[in-house]
Amino acid sequence: EAQLVESGGGLVQPGGSQKLSCAASGFIFSGSAILWVRQASGKGLEWVGRIRSKRNNYATEYAASVKGRFTISRDDSENTAYLQMNSLKTEDTAIYYCTRGLELAFDIWGQGTVVTVSS
Amino acid sequence: QSALTQPPSASGSPGQSVTISCTGTSSDVGGYSYVSWYQQHPGKAPKLIIYEVSKRPSGVPDRFSGSKSGYTASLTVSGLQAEDEADYYCCSYAGSNNFVFGGGTKLTVL
């Protein structure tokens, strides 16, 4: 069964950093784009960013709201993607989901990990 | 990039059909055939139910269908069932390697 599992969420102070992990299993991770999507409590979904596969030179793209603060990376040998979040703001508080990109849609989702930015 | 516009709520009785709209601009919905729809039950992760405007992933009932006209995409749920009660989100490719979601629609089965 194809699966994504996020980890690394928690409480962080404004201005701090947090690194999330997304572990994949059950599909060919190295050939897949991985995206991060977040959802503030009671709010809608927001695309955060994407990392493409090696075939696409591991290209990354980010939403304007996080560009310059967040970095997505991946380790194909570990079937894991990462979201490094720096200079965190209270408005970054959300559930963070990783998801597989397929035909410009998102077909496999993790269960999410909660990041709370608060003093 | 502004969020796509969805009605906050929709409702229908079991067995009926309901359509949820998703309105964007020429830069997203109107410019690309890459509109997808996601179903999210409370406390759960989203689930892909429609991609590329009208295609259904394996395992998604054919009661779910998608379409697009101009700047507006639509999701129709036919033969409503109790388990269809959930939040529904549209998403469009928006060019320049960006994606934009709608604000979500809460579907209530009466």
Boltz contact constraints between the chains, C-beta under 6 A:
constraints:
  - contact:
      token1: [A, 44]
      token2: [B, 101]
      max_distance: 6.0
  - contact:
      token1: [A, 44]
      token2: [B, 103]
      max_distance: 6.0
  - contact:
      token1: [A, 44]
      token2: [B, 104]
      max_distance: 6.0
  - contact:
      token1: [A, 45]
      token2: [B, 89]
      max_distance: 6.0
  - contact:
      token1: [A, 45]
      token2: [B, 101]
      max_distance: 6.0
  - contact:
      token1: [A, 47]
      token2: [B, 99]
      max_distance: 6.0
  - contact:
      token1: [A, 61]
      token2: [B, 97]
      max_distance: 6.0
  - contact:
      token1: [A, 97]
      token2: [B, 45]
      max_distance: 6.0
  - contact:
      token1: [A, 103]
      token2: [B, 51]
      max_distance: 6.0
  - contact:
      token1: [A, 103]
      token2: [B, 52]
      max_distance: 6.0
  - contact:
      token1: [A, 104]
      token2: [B, 34]
      max_distance: 6.0
  - contact:
      token1: [A, 104]
      token2: [B, 93]
      max_distance: 6.0
  - contact:
      token1: [A, 105]
      token2: [B, 36]
      max_distance: 6.0
  - contact:
      token1: [A, 105]
      token2: [B, 48]
      max_distance: 6.0
  - contact:
      token1: [A, 105]
      token2: [B, 51]
      max_distance: 6.0
  - contact:
      token1: [A, 107]
      token2: [B, 48]
      max_distance: 6.0
  - contact:
      token1: [A, 109]
      token2: [B, 45]
      max_distance: 6.0
  - contact:
      token1: [A, 109]
      token2: [B, 46]
      max_distance: 6.0
  - contact:
      token1: [A, 111]
      token2: [B, 45]
      max_distance: 6.0
  - contact:
      token1: [A, 112]
      token2: [B, 45]
      max_distance: 6.0
